[in-house]
Amino acid sequence: MKFFSNITREARFLFKQKYLVGILTAVFALSLFSVWSGLSEMQTQSSTIERLKEKDRVDRENVLAKQSGYGSAAYYAFHLTYSEPSNLAFAAIGQRDVFPWKHRIRMLAIEGQIYETDADNPELSFLGRFDFAFLVSVLLPLFVILLLHDLRSSEREAGRYDLLITTAVKQKYLWLTRAFVLSASLALVLLVPFVIGAVISNASFVGTSLIVLVVFAHIVFWTLLIVWYTSNKMALKQNSTQVASALLSVWLMVSVLIPATTDVAIDKMVTSPNGGDILLVQREAVNDAWDLPDSVTWDAFLATHPQWKNYTDMGLTFEWKWYYAFQQVGDQKASELSEKYRQATLEKDTLASRLALLSPPMLTQRLMSSLAETDTQAAMQYEQNIRAYHNSLRHFYYPLMFTRAEFSLDKMSELPDFSQFSKK
Amino acid sequence: MSIISQITRDEWRFWKRTKIATTALIIGTLLALISAVVNTIEMEHATHEREHLQHTSESRFLEQPDRHPHRMVHYGHYVFRAPSPLSIIEPGVDAFTGTSIFLEGHRQNSAMFSEQRQASGMTRFSSLTPSFLLQVLVPLFIILIGYASITREKQAGTLNIMITQGVNLSHLLFGKYLALLCSGFLMLLPLVISAIWATTNGESVLLTSSFVAGYVLYILIWSGLVLAVSAMSKKSSASFAILVGMWIVFCILIPRIGSSSAAALAPSLGKLEADFAVLEELRKLGDGHNAADAAFEQLKKNLLAKYEVEKIEDLPINFRGSVAQYSEKKLTSVLNQFAEKRMEEELSQAQIARQFGWLTPTTAIRSFSMMIAGTSLETHHRFLREAENLRFEFVQSLNKIHQDTLDYQADINRHNDDKAARVNASNWQVLSEFSFKPDASTVRLASSTPYLIQLVLWGVIVIFGLRFAVRRIS
């Protein structure tokens, strides 16, 4: 019971101070804005995907109605792929503004298409978004510092310090209770808008709780750091601004300097093939095929698709099956480079996740976007989904083309649908 | 005058004694120096790499063997955007836009492989670029150095002593201002050196000096803000809290709120969705690969009438080449129309975000800096347009070769006798060299003017703030 009466006493004392209430109100407003803009962004993305699905279906039906063969059908029909925002994506937009989340592909060589990006406005990406994750990872420490740095020094400057120490039962409890009241109210004003947002967007209970946990952990880290720092001998001699400056420099270190230098370091540590080279290799392979004897294409194609070895006879005119065979061969030639490129991206991400342990703000941000499935991992998973889907298109068309099946629109209704590939 | 310089010197002496100011100054200057060096090396490397890639791409195109000209249309070509000299300080949107485009017939590809897509994702808030340091961190350092410059004197009672001794308050403030400015300029020094470096790399002196002038103004604004708040506060702790709060709002919050608001207020359709409309339009034009498409009936009639012949086969030119030329032209005008619309949308989003420069000097200096450095969205758009011009030019030249040089019968018969349906590789010389140059200095100065006005307005606000502070103390 003593604990609660302590808390209510401190709360009553603290909330009489106007500037504390001011800071908390401002944080509440910011949290509200970040949640609102995140929700509106994700709402736009979801409805865009719904609209695209419908347009894509109509467009493909129109195109297919005009076709008379599977070869040209595969050439002219585009297929929409997409990565739906998760229910928590509103809280952490993460890498979704850099990596694509929607893509239309057709049965040509995938390496030539997959790097096309329908990215967001580069200037807005450069300025950065104000999402909940940013608020929690970068700004939250600053709020904690503003609220807690003068725990002791303000009392000393007000001349109440000695009195407080002598009257408190145990002085450690006094500062801890005060820090607890302030951090708890900070957590409250931050999390209320977030939880409302999570309810609106139907987020899972587990995911929401985990994000709440991350926010708590980050607040606790900074609170403990500040309580520890303000209680050491050196800090006891400093005035409140000196304490705040020291804490600010810690913030500067972990949220600016460490991320920026680790980025440079990671870039040096991982060698990645130049993205342009993948396209170049693919392009040379595909274009050379027109000038090479057919057998070259067939040999390379049959190495991976032996089941069609009795179907490679070439007619007098252009053969679609040969055309798609050399598209496939182009992919095969570029696949090593492409895989290295993908691995390099993943390796950088893994390194970043380890080095993020040095920087609590970065760790927070990464955990949040990982929970919201907006991190690099999720983007790479989407890329793999596109590849798997593209592959299924090939599986669908190859038997039809190689056996010279009669074109029928009924058969086309069995085209694989991306929705089966969009799940993990 | 001597009083002012004495106050300035006193302030320096005080900083030397206290740790915070000196530490902040040393760290700030070192950071600015390191970032300038790292970024210069990286950008120089990028410049050489992109020039090299551009050169390789051109020679590969020229080295292609005898071919059917339309094969070369699909073989395509790469162009690379060379960074501007000042991007060693302000890389701007460079890391977020891809820097290369693949050009081919019948399509306008987007720029691919942006650096951010291959980055570790650690630099979404901060980066080690001189521009980030100067725009975001240097104000914080100025605050740490100067928040107590007047409140200190107030709390120690020395302010009243000085006033009773007849020290003019404006002189006092001016002396302190000078001292604070000097520390700001010290952190600006690496930028000035980088700017001189950029000048030796071919940037015009007028541009680099106005670039530096913009940052000088920015430092003048922040130093003035710090001094004004310090003069108006009663206690150092209050001055500190207010200034750090202002820093959070001005340097971090408002720029991002601007970007989020722009995305919410002017949502853009996205390329993918616009492409449906493009495809719809394009289908009406007919497929240029199929000369028998009904869409080319009128072209056929006109050509037959022009050359006074009855059949396509009798034309002195290759009809398939004419169709390719005709349809590429139509298609390009549709593509351009949609591309322009998209660029307009992007630009209007950026314009909204830039209007937040009226609310914070940080957004103002950022827009100004990108404009002058030639690393803004507009420059990227110009790159897209120039790349498109090159694409259209070489594709049409190849189509013309198709029309004038390749025999129609051989062309029709290409699936049976593929060797006869080729033209000499010397024809590939039609490709012109691509070298992307930054905008002329007058253009960049003109487009940066609105943001300079924003900065000047902030300067005026600060002057008024300081005058108000003087009146309030006395």
Contacts between the chains, C-beta under 8 A, distances in Angstrom:
chain1	res1	chain2	res2	distance
A	19	B	241	7.3
A	30	B	253	7.2
A	33	B	257	6.9
A	33	B	260	7.8
A	34	B	260	8.0
A	37	B	260	4.4
A	37	B	261	7.6
A	37	B	263	7.7
A	37	B	264	5.7
A	40	B	264	5.2
A	41	B	260	7.9
A	41	B	263	6.5
A	41	B	264	7.1
A	44	B	267	5.7
A	48	B	270	6.7
A	48	B	273	6.7
A	51	B	273	7.1
A	52	B	272	6.7
A	52	B	273	6.2
A	55	B	273	7.3
A	55	B	276	5.0
A	56	B	276	7.9
A	59	B	276	6.1
A	59	B	279	6.8
A	59	B	280	7.9
A	78	B	279	7.9
A	95	B	121	6.0
A	98	B	96	7.3
A	98	B	114	7.1
A	98	B	116	4.9
A	98	B	117	5.5
A	99	B	117	6.3
A	102	B	270	7.3
A	102	B	272	5.3
A	103	B	272	7.3
A	104	B	272	6.1
A	104	B	275	7.3
A	115	B	112	4.9
A	115	B	113	6.4
A	116	B	109	6.6
A	116	B	110	6.1
A	116	B	112	6.7
A	117	B	98	7.4
A	117	B	110	6.3
A	117	B	112	6.7
A	117	B	114	7.5
A	117	B	117	7.5
A	118	B	110	7.4
A	118	B	270	5.4
A	118	B	271	4.5
A	118	B	272	4.5
A	119	B	96	7.8
A	119	B	110	7.8
A	119	B	114	7.1
A	120	B	263	7.5
A	121	B	262	7.8
A	121	B	263	7.4
A	121	B	268	6.6
A	121	B	346	4.9
A	121	B	349	5.1
A	121	B	350	6.7
A	121	B	377	7.5
A	122	B	93	4.3
A	122	B	96	3.9
A	122	B	97	4.4
A	122	B	114	7.6
A	122	B	377	6.5
A	122	B	380	6.6
A	123	B	93	5.4
A	123	B	96	7.8
A	123	B	346	7.4
A	123	B	349	7.5
A	123	B	350	4.4
A	123	B	353	6.8
A	123	B	376	7.3
A	123	B	377	4.4
A	124	B	259	4.6
A	124	B	262	5.9
A	124	B	263	5.7
A	124	B	349	6.2
A	124	B	350	7.2
A	124	B	353	6.3
A	125	B	96	4.8
A	125	B	116	7.2
A	126	B	92	6.9
A	126	B	93	5.0
A	126	B	95	7.6
A	126	B	96	5.0
A	127	B	255	5.5
A	127	B	256	6.5
A	127	B	258	6.7
A	127	B	259	3.8
A	127	B	353	5.9
A	127	B	366	7.7
A	128	B	124	6.3
A	128	B	125	6.7
A	128	B	255	7.5
A	128	B	256	5.2
A	128	B	259	6.2
A	129	B	256	6.5
A	129	B	259	6.1
A	129	B	260	5.4
A	129	B	263	7.4
A	130	B	253	7.3
A	130	B	256	3.8
A	130	B	257	5.3
A	130	B	259	7.2
A	130	B	260	4.5
A	131	B	260	7.7
A	134	B	125	7.1
A	134	B	256	6.9
A	137	B	125	7.8
A	138	B	125	5.3
A	138	B	252	7.2
A	139	B	248	6.9
A	139	B	252	6.8
A	139	B	253	7.7
A	142	B	244	7.6
A	142	B	248	5.8
A	146	B	241	6.7
A	146	B	244	6.8
A	146	B	245	7.3
A	150	B	237	6.8
A	154	B	237	7.6
A	157	B	237	7.0
A	239	B	236	7.6
A	239	B	237	7.3
A	240	B	237	4.9
A	240	B	240	7.8
A	241	B	147	7.0
A	241	B	148	7.1
A	241	B	236	5.6
A	241	B	237	5.5
A	241	B	240	4.4
A	242	B	20	6.5
A	244	B	240	6.4
A	244	B	244	7.3
A	245	B	20	5.1
A	245	B	24	7.8
A	245	B	144	5.6
A	248	B	140	7.4
A	248	B	144	7.4
A	248	B	244	7.3
A	249	B	23	7.9
A	249	B	27	7.8
A	252	B	137	7.4
A	252	B	140	7.5
A	255	B	125	6.7
A	255	B	126	6.8
A	256	B	125	7.4
A	256	B	126	4.0
A	256	B	137	7.0
A	257	B	31	7.9
A	257	B	126	7.8
A	259	B	122	4.1
A	259	B	123	6.4
A	259	B	125	7.0
A	259	B	126	5.7
A	260	B	122	7.3
A	260	B	123	6.2
A	260	B	126	5.1
A	260	B	127	5.6
A	260	B	128	4.1
A	261	B	128	6.8
A	262	B	120	7.0
A	262	B	122	5.5
A	263	B	119	6.4
A	263	B	120	5.2
A	263	B	122	4.2
A	263	B	123	4.7
A	263	B	127	7.4
A	263	B	128	7.5
A	264	B	38	6.8
A	264	B	128	6.4
A	266	B	120	4.4
A	266	B	122	7.3
A	267	B	119	7.2
A	267	B	120	7.2
A	272	B	118	6.1
A	274	B	113	7.9
A	275	B	112	6.6
A	275	B	113	3.4
A	275	B	118	7.0
A	276	B	53	6.7
A	276	B	78	6.7
A	276	B	100	5.4
A	276	B	112	7.7
A	276	B	113	6.3
A	279	B	102	6.0
A	279	B	112	7.4
A	280	B	78	7.5
A	283	B	75	7.0
A	283	B	76	6.8
A	283	B	102	7.6
A	287	B	71	6.6
A	287	B	74	6.7
A	287	B	75	4.8
A	290	B	67	7.9
A	290	B	68	7.8
A	290	B	71	5.6
A	291	B	65	6.9
A	291	B	67	6.8
A	291	B	71	7.7
A	291	B	418	8.0
A	316	B	415	6.9
A	316	B	416	6.7
A	317	B	415	4.9
A	318	B	415	5.5
A	344	B	118	7.3
A	345	B	117	7.8
A	345	B	118	6.1
A	348	B	118	7.3
A	348	B	119	7.3
A	348	B	120	4.8
A	349	B	120	6.9
A	349	B	121	7.0
A	351	B	120	6.8
A	352	B	120	4.0
A	352	B	121	6.0
A	352	B	122	5.6
A	355	B	122	7.6
A	356	B	122	7.6
A	361	B	125	8.0
A	362	B	122	6.2
A	365	B	124	7.6
A	366	B	121	7.7
A	375	B	121	7.5
A	376	B	121	5.9
